[in-house]
Amino acid sequence: MKIYLLLGHTDTETLSGAFANKYEQHAKAAGHTVRRQNIGDMRFDPVLHKGYKEIQELEPDLKTFCDDIHWADHIVIVHPTWWCSMPSLLKGLFDRAWLPHEAFLFEDHGLTWAKLLKGRTARIITSANMNPWIMRFMYGSPTMVLEMVILRFAGIRARSTVFGPSERVSARAKERWLRRVARLGANAR
């Protein structure tokens, strides 16, 4: 399977970085082809300055992102949960690159749209400094915007895995989480 892996944390030396490394390692060991980008290494302006009135020229890293999304069968996005959502730079990446004619296309009447990335699957892996069940009960799913609004809007069937509380995790629990991510990578899930 062709897998595109995006680490949505600017610091690779984090739990998110460990998850991305583990996923990539086990996916490759299972024979999958993996292309990876780390958002901290990407150079782009995350602000959509004129909305969709004017299309900003995509920087090379955003063009690579778009090419890799179209190339992939399965997309994996690993990020921390901050304020019950994705980091702002990751949101800015989608603001800039998730464009009409690239990921979706509204019909002339404006009521429906073509999902241009149908047939792909995605996995969102995130960690939060709160128990996932309590967070979901109090604030809703931390992956809802990315999973339901962004990816599914373009036709990508997405699922999420939320780990927490991440700051107080024991070494034993962290190893259990990493084994789970390794299984996801090996099975391209």
Phi and psi restraints in degrees (value plus and minus 20) as a CYANA .aco file:
   2 LYS   PHI    -113.6   -73.6
   2 LYS   PSI      99.1   139.1
   3 ILE   PHI    -138.4   -98.4
   3 ILE   PSI     110.8   150.8
   4 TYR   PHI    -124.9   -84.9
   4 TYR   PSI     105.3   145.3
   5 LEU   PHI    -136.6   -96.6
   5 LEU   PSI     105.1   145.1
   6 LEU   PHI    -139.7   -99.7
   6 LEU   PSI      99.6   139.6
   7 LEU   PHI    -108.8   -68.8
   7 LEU   PSI      92.6   132.6
   8 GLY   PHI    -112.6   -72.6
   8 GLY   PSI       2.1    42.1
   9 HIS   PHI    -135.9   -95.9
   9 HIS   PSI     116.8   156.8
  10 THR   PHI     -91.4   -51.4
  10 THR   PSI     -39.1     0.9
  11 ASP   PHI    -125.8   -85.8
  11 ASP   PSI      96.8   136.8
  12 THR   PHI     -96.5   -56.5
  12 THR   PSI     -37.2     2.8
  13 GLU   PHI    -112.0   -72.0
  13 GLU   PSI      36.2    76.2
  14 THR   PHI    -156.3  -116.3
  14 THR   PSI     156.6   196.6
  15 LEU   PHI     -81.2   -41.2
  15 LEU   PSI     -60.0   -20.0
  16 SER   PHI     -80.0   -40.0
  16 SER   PSI     -62.9   -22.9
  17 GLY   PHI     -82.1   -42.1
  17 GLY   PSI     -60.9   -20.9
  18 ALA   PHI     -83.5   -43.5
  18 ALA   PSI     -61.1   -21.1
  19 PHE   PHI     -82.1   -42.1
  19 PHE   PSI     -66.1   -26.1
  20 ALA   PHI     -82.5   -42.5
  20 ALA   PSI     -64.0   -24.0
  21 ASN   PHI     -81.8   -41.8
  21 ASN   PSI     -64.2   -24.2
  22 LYS   PHI     -84.8   -44.8
  22 LYS   PSI     -64.4   -24.4
  23 TYR   PHI     -80.0   -40.0
  23 TYR   PSI     -69.7   -29.7
  24 GLU   PHI     -80.4   -40.4
  24 GLU   PSI     -66.4   -26.4
  25 GLN   PHI     -77.5   -37.5
  25 GLN   PSI     -67.6   -27.6
  26 HIS   PHI     -97.6   -57.6
  26 HIS   PSI     -49.6    -9.6
  27 ALA   PHI     -86.1   -46.1
  27 ALA   PSI     -65.5   -25.5
  28 LYS   PHI     -84.9   -44.9
  28 LYS   PSI     -60.5   -20.5
  29 ALA   PHI     -82.9   -42.9
  29 ALA   PSI     -48.3    -8.3
  30 ALA   PHI    -106.1   -66.1
  30 ALA   PSI     -19.0    21.0
  31 GLY   PHI      76.5   116.5
  31 GLY   PSI     -14.9    25.1
  32 HIS   PHI    -100.5   -60.5
  32 HIS   PSI     131.5   171.5
  33 THR   PHI    -113.8   -73.8
  33 THR   PSI     108.1   148.1
  34 VAL   PHI    -142.9  -102.9
  34 VAL   PSI     109.4   149.4
  35 ARG   PHI    -131.8   -91.8
  35 ARG   PSI     115.7   155.7
  36 ARG   PHI    -151.4  -111.4
  36 ARG   PSI     122.3   162.3
  37 GLN   PHI    -149.9  -109.9
  37 GLN   PSI     121.5   161.5
  38 ASN   PHI    -126.8   -86.8
  38 ASN   PSI     103.8   143.8
  39 ILE   PHI     -79.1   -39.1
  39 ILE   PSI     -48.9    -8.9
  40 GLY   PHI     -88.0   -48.0
  40 GLY   PSI     -39.8     0.2
  41 ASP   PHI    -114.5   -74.5
  41 ASP   PSI     -32.6     7.4
  42 MET   PHI    -100.8   -60.8
  42 MET   PSI     123.7   163.7
  43 ARG   PHI    -136.1   -96.1
  43 ARG   PSI      91.1   131.1
  44 PHE   PHI    -182.6  -142.6
  44 PHE   PSI     136.9   176.9
  45 ASP   PHI    -105.8   -65.8
  45 ASP   PSI      97.6   137.6
  46 PRO   PHI     -99.7   -59.7
  46 PRO   PSI     -22.3    17.7
  47 VAL   PHI    -115.9   -75.9
  47 VAL   PSI     108.1   148.1
  48 LEU   PHI    -108.9   -68.9
  48 LEU   PSI      66.5   106.5
  49 HIS   PHI     -80.1   -40.1
  49 HIS   PSI     -58.9   -18.9
  50 LYS   PHI    -133.3   -93.3
  50 LYS   PSI       0.0    40.0
  51 GLY   PHI      41.9    81.9
  51 GLY   PSI    -158.1  -118.1
  52 TYR   PHI    -123.7   -83.7
  52 TYR   PSI      -7.1    32.9
  53 LYS   PHI     -87.8   -47.8
  53 LYS   PSI     -57.6   -17.6
  54 GLU   PHI    -151.6  -111.6
  54 GLU   PSI     114.9   154.9
  55 ILE   PHI    -106.2   -66.2
  55 ILE   PSI     102.2   142.2
  56 GLN   PHI     -96.2   -56.2
  56 GLN   PSI     120.8   160.8
  57 GLU   PHI     -81.3   -41.3
  57 GLU   PSI     111.1   151.1
  58 LEU   PHI     -96.5   -56.5
  58 LEU   PSI     113.4   153.4
  59 GLU   PHI     -89.2   -49.2
  59 GLU   PSI     140.2   180.2
  60 PRO   PHI     -73.2   -33.2
  60 PRO   PSI     -59.9   -19.9
  61 ASP   PHI     -86.8   -46.8
  61 ASP   PSI     -53.1   -13.1
  62 LEU   PHI     -93.0   -53.0
  62 LEU   PSI     -54.2   -14.2
  63 LYS   PHI     -84.9   -44.9
  63 LYS   PSI     -61.0   -21.0
  64 THR   PHI     -82.4   -42.4
  64 THR   PSI     -63.9   -23.9
  65 PHE   PHI     -75.1   -35.1
  65 PHE   PSI     -70.5   -30.5
  66 CYS   PHI     -82.1   -42.1
  66 CYS   PSI     -64.4   -24.4
  67 ASP   PHI     -80.7   -40.7
  67 ASP   PSI     -63.2   -23.2
  68 ASP   PHI     -88.9   -48.9
  68 ASP   PSI     -56.0   -16.0
  69 ILE   PHI     -82.0   -42.0
  69 ILE   PSI     -64.1   -24.1
  70 HIS   PHI     -89.1   -49.1
  70 HIS   PSI     -52.0   -12.0
  71 TRP   PHI     -91.4   -51.4
  71 TRP   PSI     -56.1   -16.1
  72 ALA   PHI     -94.5   -54.5
  72 ALA   PSI     129.5   169.5
  73 ASP   PHI    -109.5   -69.5
  73 ASP   PSI     -53.3   -13.3
  74 HIS   PHI    -155.9  -115.9
  74 HIS   PSI     116.2   156.2
  75 ILE   PHI    -137.6   -97.6
  75 ILE   PSI     113.2   153.2
  76 VAL   PHI    -143.0  -103.0
  76 VAL   PSI     105.7   145.7
  77 ILE   PHI    -142.0  -102.0
  77 ILE   PSI     100.9   140.9
  78 VAL   PHI    -133.6   -93.6
  78 VAL   PSI     106.9   146.9
  79 HIS   PHI    -176.5  -136.5
  79 HIS   PSI     138.4   178.4
  80 PRO   PHI     -99.8   -59.8
  80 PRO   PSI     138.3   178.3
  81 THR   PHI    -117.4   -77.4
  81 THR   PSI      99.7   139.7
  82 TRP   PHI    -142.1  -102.1
  82 TRP   PSI     106.9   146.9
  83 TRP   PHI      33.0    73.0
  83 TRP   PSI      22.5    62.5
  84 CYS   PHI      39.6    79.6
  84 CYS   PSI      12.6    52.6
  85 SER   PHI    -177.3  -137.3
  85 SER   PSI    -195.4  -155.4
  86 MET   PHI    -100.1   -60.1
  86 MET   PSI     138.1   178.1
  87 PRO   PHI     -79.5   -39.5
  87 PRO   PSI     130.5   170.5
  88 SER   PHI     -81.8   -41.8
  88 SER   PSI     -56.2   -16.2
  89 LEU   PHI     -83.9   -43.9
  89 LEU   PSI     -57.2   -17.2
  90 LEU   PHI     -86.3   -46.3
  90 LEU   PSI     -62.8   -22.8
  91 LYS   PHI     -81.9   -41.9
  91 LYS   PSI     -60.8   -20.8
  92 GLY   PHI     -82.4   -42.4
  92 GLY   PSI     -54.7   -14.7
  93 LEU   PHI     -80.2   -40.2
  93 LEU   PSI     -65.8   -25.8
  94 PHE   PHI     -90.6   -50.6
  94 PHE   PSI     -56.6   -16.6
  95 ASP   PHI     -76.2   -36.2
  95 ASP   PSI     -61.0   -21.0
  96 ARG   PHI    -101.5   -61.5
  96 ARG   PSI     -60.3   -20.3
  97 ALA   PHI    -120.8   -80.8
  97 ALA   PSI     -39.2     0.8
  98 TRP   PHI    -107.0   -67.0
  98 TRP   PSI      56.2    96.2
  99 LEU   PHI    -126.0   -86.0
  99 LEU   PSI     136.5   176.5
 100 PRO   PHI     -75.9   -35.9
 100 PRO   PSI     123.0   163.0
 101 HIS   PHI      57.6    97.6
 101 HIS   PSI     -29.2    10.8
 102 GLU   PHI    -126.9   -86.9
 102 GLU   PSI     -68.9   -28.9
 103 ALA   PHI    -138.1   -98.1
 103 ALA   PSI     -45.5    -5.5
 104 PHE   PHI    -174.6  -134.6
 104 PHE   PSI     149.0   189.0
 105 LEU   PHI    -171.9  -131.9
 105 LEU   PSI      96.1   136.1
 106 PHE   PHI     -89.3   -49.3
 106 PHE   PSI     122.0   162.0
 107 GLU   PHI     -93.0   -53.0
 107 GLU   PSI     143.4   183.4
 108 ASP   PHI     -77.3   -37.3
 108 ASP   PSI     -55.1   -15.1
 109 HIS   PHI    -100.1   -60.1
 109 HIS   PSI     -30.0    10.0
 110 GLY   PHI      57.7    97.7
 110 GLY   PSI     -17.2    22.8
 111 LEU   PHI    -113.2   -73.2
 111 LEU   PSI     -44.9    -4.9
 112 THR   PHI    -152.2  -112.2
 112 THR   PSI     152.5   192.5
 113 TRP   PHI    -168.2  -128.2
 113 TRP   PSI     136.6   176.6
 114 ALA   PHI    -108.1   -68.1
 114 ALA   PSI     112.1   152.1
 115 LYS   PHI    -113.1   -73.1
 115 LYS   PSI      81.0   121.0
 116 LEU   PHI     -99.2   -59.2
 116 LEU   PSI     -25.9    14.1
 117 LEU   PHI    -136.0   -96.0
 117 LEU   PSI       5.3    45.3
 118 LYS   PHI     -77.5   -37.5
 118 LYS   PSI     130.4   170.4
 119 GLY   PHI      73.7   113.7
 119 GLY   PSI     -29.2    10.8
 120 ARG   PHI    -117.3   -77.3
 120 ARG   PSI     137.3   177.3
 121 THR   PHI    -140.4  -100.4
 121 THR   PSI     143.3   183.3
 122 ALA   PHI    -165.9  -125.9
 122 ALA   PSI     134.9   174.9
 123 ARG   PHI    -150.8  -110.8
 123 ARG   PSI     107.5   147.5
 124 ILE   PHI    -124.6   -84.6
 124 ILE   PSI     107.0   147.0
 125 ILE   PHI    -138.8   -98.8
 125 ILE   PSI     101.8   141.8
 126 THR   PHI    -160.2  -120.2
 126 THR   PSI     138.2   178.2
 127 SER   PHI    -148.4  -108.4
 127 SER   PSI     130.2   170.2
 128 ALA   PHI    -158.8  -118.8
 128 ALA   PSI     135.5   175.5
 129 ASN   PHI    -109.9   -69.9
 129 ASN   PSI      21.6    61.6
 130 MET   PHI    -172.1  -132.1
 130 MET   PSI     132.0   172.0
 131 ASN   PHI     -80.6   -40.6
 131 ASN   PSI     107.2   147.2
 132 PRO   PHI     -76.6   -36.6
 132 PRO   PSI     -57.5   -17.5
 133 TRP   PHI     -88.9   -48.9
 133 TRP   PSI     -60.4   -20.4
 134 ILE   PHI     -86.4   -46.4
 134 ILE   PSI     -62.9   -22.9
 135 MET   PHI     -80.1   -40.1
 135 MET   PSI     -65.0   -25.0
 136 ARG   PHI     -82.9   -42.9
 136 ARG   PSI     -61.9   -21.9
 137 PHE   PHI     -85.7   -45.7
 137 PHE   PSI     -63.8   -23.8
 138 MET   PHI    -100.0   -60.0
 138 MET   PSI     -58.9   -18.9
 139 TYR   PHI    -146.1  -106.1
 139 TYR   PSI     -30.3     9.7
 140 GLY   PHI      76.0   116.0
 140 GLY   PSI     157.3   197.3
 141 SER   PHI     -88.7   -48.7
 141 SER   PSI     112.0   152.0
 142 PRO   PHI     -91.6   -51.6
 142 PRO   PSI     -31.8     8.2
 143 THR   PHI    -126.8   -86.8
 143 THR   PSI     -14.9    25.1
 144 MET   PHI     -76.8   -36.8
 144 MET   PSI     -67.2   -27.2
 145 VAL   PHI     -83.2   -43.2
 145 VAL   PSI     -68.5   -28.5
 146 LEU   PHI     -87.1   -47.1
 146 LEU   PSI     -65.9   -25.9
 147 GLU   PHI     -91.1   -51.1
 147 GLU   PSI     -73.9   -33.9
 148 MET   PHI    -108.2   -68.2
 148 MET   PSI     -61.6   -21.6
 149 VAL   PHI    -106.7   -66.7
 149 VAL   PSI     -62.4   -22.4
 150 ILE   PHI    -109.3   -69.3
 150 ILE   PSI     -80.2   -40.2
 151 LEU   PHI     -90.4   -50.4
 151 LEU   PSI     -70.1   -30.1
 152 ARG   PHI     -87.3   -47.3
 152 ARG   PSI     -48.6    -8.6
 153 PHE   PHI     -78.2   -38.2
 153 PHE   PSI     -53.1   -13.1
 154 ALA   PHI    -111.6   -71.6
 154 ALA   PSI     -19.1    20.9
 155 GLY   PHI      78.2   118.2
 155 GLY   PSI     -13.7    26.3
 156 ILE   PHI    -108.5   -68.5
 156 ILE   PSI     104.6   144.6
 157 ARG   PHI     -98.5   -58.5
 157 ARG   PSI      91.1   131.1
 158 ALA   PHI    -133.8   -93.8
 158 ALA   PSI     128.2   168.2
 159 ARG   PHI    -154.5  -114.5
 159 ARG   PSI     138.0   178.0
 160 SER   PHI    -151.4  -111.4
 160 SER   PSI     133.6   173.6
 161 THR   PHI    -148.0  -108.0
 161 THR   PSI     101.5   141.5
 162 VAL   PHI    -136.4   -96.4
 162 VAL   PSI     105.2   145.2
 163 PHE   PHI    -129.5   -89.5
 163 PHE   PSI     122.9   162.9
 164 GLY   PHI     156.6   196.6
 164 GLY   PSI     146.0   186.0
 165 PRO   PHI     -95.8   -55.8
 165 PRO   PSI     109.1   149.1
 166 SER   PHI     -99.6   -59.6
 166 SER   PSI     -50.1   -10.1
 167 GLU   PHI     -94.3   -54.3
 167 GLU   PSI     -46.7    -6.7
 168 ARG   PHI    -131.1   -91.1
 168 ARG   PSI       0.1    40.1
 169 VAL   PHI     -92.5   -52.5
 169 VAL   PSI     119.5   159.5
 170 SER   PHI     -96.7   -56.7
 170 SER   PSI     139.9   179.9
 171 ALA   PHI     -80.0   -40.0
 171 ALA   PSI     -57.6   -17.6
 172 ARG   PHI     -85.4   -45.4
 172 ARG   PSI     -64.5   -24.5
 173 ALA   PHI     -86.3   -46.3
 173 ALA   PSI     -59.5   -19.5
 174 LYS   PHI     -81.3   -41.3
 174 LYS   PSI     -60.8   -20.8
 175 GLU   PHI     -83.2   -43.2
 175 GLU   PSI     -57.9   -17.9
 176 ARG   PHI     -83.1   -43.1
 176 ARG   PSI     -63.9   -23.9
 177 TRP   PHI     -81.7   -41.7
 177 TRP   PSI     -63.8   -23.8
 178 LEU   PHI     -85.5   -45.5
 178 LEU   PSI     -55.8   -15.8
 179 ARG   PHI     -84.3   -44.3
 179 ARG   PSI     -59.0   -19.0
 180 ARG   PHI     -84.0   -44.0
 180 ARG   PSI     -63.4   -23.4
 181 VAL   PHI     -84.6   -44.6
 181 VAL   PSI     -57.9   -17.9
 182 ALA   PHI     -80.5   -40.5
 182 ALA   PSI     -62.7   -22.7
 183 ARG   PHI     -83.6   -43.6
 183 ARG   PSI     -61.1   -21.1
 184 LEU   PHI     -79.9   -39.9
 184 LEU   PSI     -63.5   -23.5
 185 GLY   PHI     -84.6   -44.6
 185 GLY   PSI     -66.0   -26.0
 186 ALA   PHI     -82.2   -42.2
 186 ALA   PSI     -54.3   -14.3
 187 ASN   PHI    -115.7   -75.7
 187 ASN   PSI     -15.5    24.5
 188 ALA   PHI      30.7    70.7
 188 ALA   PSI      31.7    71.7
